[in-house]
Amino acid sequence: MLDPITQELAKDKPPVDGETGENGTAADEDSDDWEDQDDGFVDVKASAGLHHRNIDNRLASVQNRLPFSFHPNFRPLTISDLDSCEVLENGAFENPAHRCTREKFEYRLTACPEICFGVFCTILPEDFERFQIDTFPTSHAVETRRENGGRSVLVAHIVATKSDEAVVTDAAMGYPRDFRARTPGTSLLGHDDTGRTVCIHSLAVHPRLQSCGLGKCIVKSYLQHVQSSGFADRCALICQDYLVSYYEKLGFSHMGPSSAGFGGGGWNDMVLDFDRFHMHMPEIKI
Ligand SMILES: CC(C)(COP(=O)(O)OP(=O)(O)OC[C@H]1O[C@@H](n2cnc3c(N)ncnc32)[C@H](O)[C@@H]1OP(=O)(O)O)[C@@H](O)C(=O)NCCC(=O)NCCS
């Protein structure tokens, strides 16, 4: 089981436009500044309970879209998040053929929840009145007895499986239809627990919060977590042409056209090899 990436990044409210953050970065420069940094990864925790002020500053654009304080929490997904993942996926992916189906989510969140992560935001019922987000109704209470009714609402997710192939294949994208009855690890489709490649199948940011840096944040945090956990040698994904440069900026290499026919094909193979990447990684500041 992976350690939850318990973020304390929102314990201090992110700086608003015009203010200067703790690392000297103005809030309105957050995304570009992040891109220009040579560290490759955000400063993710080595253990729970550490502050993530650099992420904090970089996510000021998210704060600017919200009428309440943004207190994000990164944690592994569980099967109880199934409804929220489905809603988020359907809202984020315009092309229905590119979406992960509910049943596939159920399979992945059952087979390997420890490598599937979500970004959650605490939202109070009165905040929901001012900021309608469709993952609120499917969310869970932050604490069952919490008097203010705060709920932990999914705003972004990464859903993955492991494979022994170096790139994402149709077999890795698939799943055994009888998975509820089948003994885990007995199918050539879907998650291979002994595989050394983490295949990211679904990256989605809620449409109301896209282009604020949240996608980069969750990918970088996720990559660093997988890399430091040591259970994989690389991360792989497939993407359409328009996102190749997006992933290249995040450290992935473009391996050419993918043979995957999922959703009609036309995909590119993107791979980030941790061995090669490690050489360029600075020491993680905690
Ligand atoms: C792709 C996605 C995960 C990026 O997350 P995000 O938080 O919106 O993006 P970030 O703020 O981290 O980065 C923004 C950059 O993403 C890229 N980008 C995002 N969506 C894009 C699109 N539809 N077309 C082209 N570029 C896009 C651009 O480079 C953009 O730069 P800009 O803000 O200067 O325009 C998010 O937009 C999303 O969920 N999209 C729908 C689902 C999807 O396509 N997932 C990826 C499958 S491989």
The ligand as a Gaussian input file, in Angstrom:
#p B3LYP/6-31G(d) Opt

LIG

0 1
 C       -5.226000      17.378000     -20.365000
 C       -5.491000      17.813000     -18.938000
 C       -5.304000      16.649000     -17.996000
 C       -4.490000      18.919000     -18.582000
 O       -4.721000      19.348000     -17.250000
 P       -4.941000      20.899000     -16.948000
 O       -4.950000      21.072000     -15.484000
 O       -6.131000      21.385000     -17.695000
 O       -3.681000      21.530000     -17.652000
 P       -2.482000      22.338000     -16.992000
 O       -2.984000      23.579000     -16.357000
 O       -1.651000      21.423000     -16.185000
 O       -1.693000      22.707000     -18.302000
 C       -2.320000      23.528000     -19.294000
 C       -1.820000      23.113000     -20.643000
 O       -2.388000      21.854000     -21.003000
 C       -2.386000      21.725000     -22.420000
 N       -3.744000      21.354000     -22.823000
 C       -4.750000      20.976000     -22.009000
 N       -5.838000      20.665000     -22.721000
 C       -5.502000      20.845000     -24.006000
 C       -6.212000      20.685000     -25.227000
 N       -7.480000      20.267000     -25.265000
 N       -5.582000      20.971000     -26.370000
 C       -4.292000      21.398000     -26.358000
 N       -3.577000      21.575000     -25.222000
 C       -4.179000      21.294000     -24.076000
 C       -1.954000      23.062000     -22.948000
 O       -0.567000      23.003000     -23.189000
 C       -2.238000      24.003000     -21.785000
 O       -1.501000      25.148000     -21.841000
 P       -2.311000      26.562000     -21.684000
 O       -2.930000      26.565000     -20.315000
 O       -1.231000      27.561000     -21.859000
 O       -3.333000      26.572000     -22.759000
 C       -6.932000      18.384000     -18.740000
 O       -7.099000      19.481000     -19.587000
 C       -8.020000      17.363000     -19.003000
 O       -8.499000      16.706000     -18.087000
 N       -8.450000      17.241000     -20.276000
 C       -9.504000      16.297000     -20.663000
 C       -9.060000      14.864000     -20.513000
 C       -7.762000      14.559000     -21.243000
 O       -7.571000      14.896000     -22.401000
 N       -6.819000      13.886000     -20.515000
 C       -5.530000      13.502000     -21.048000
 C       -5.614000      12.186000     -21.736000
 S       -4.029000      11.657000     -22.373000

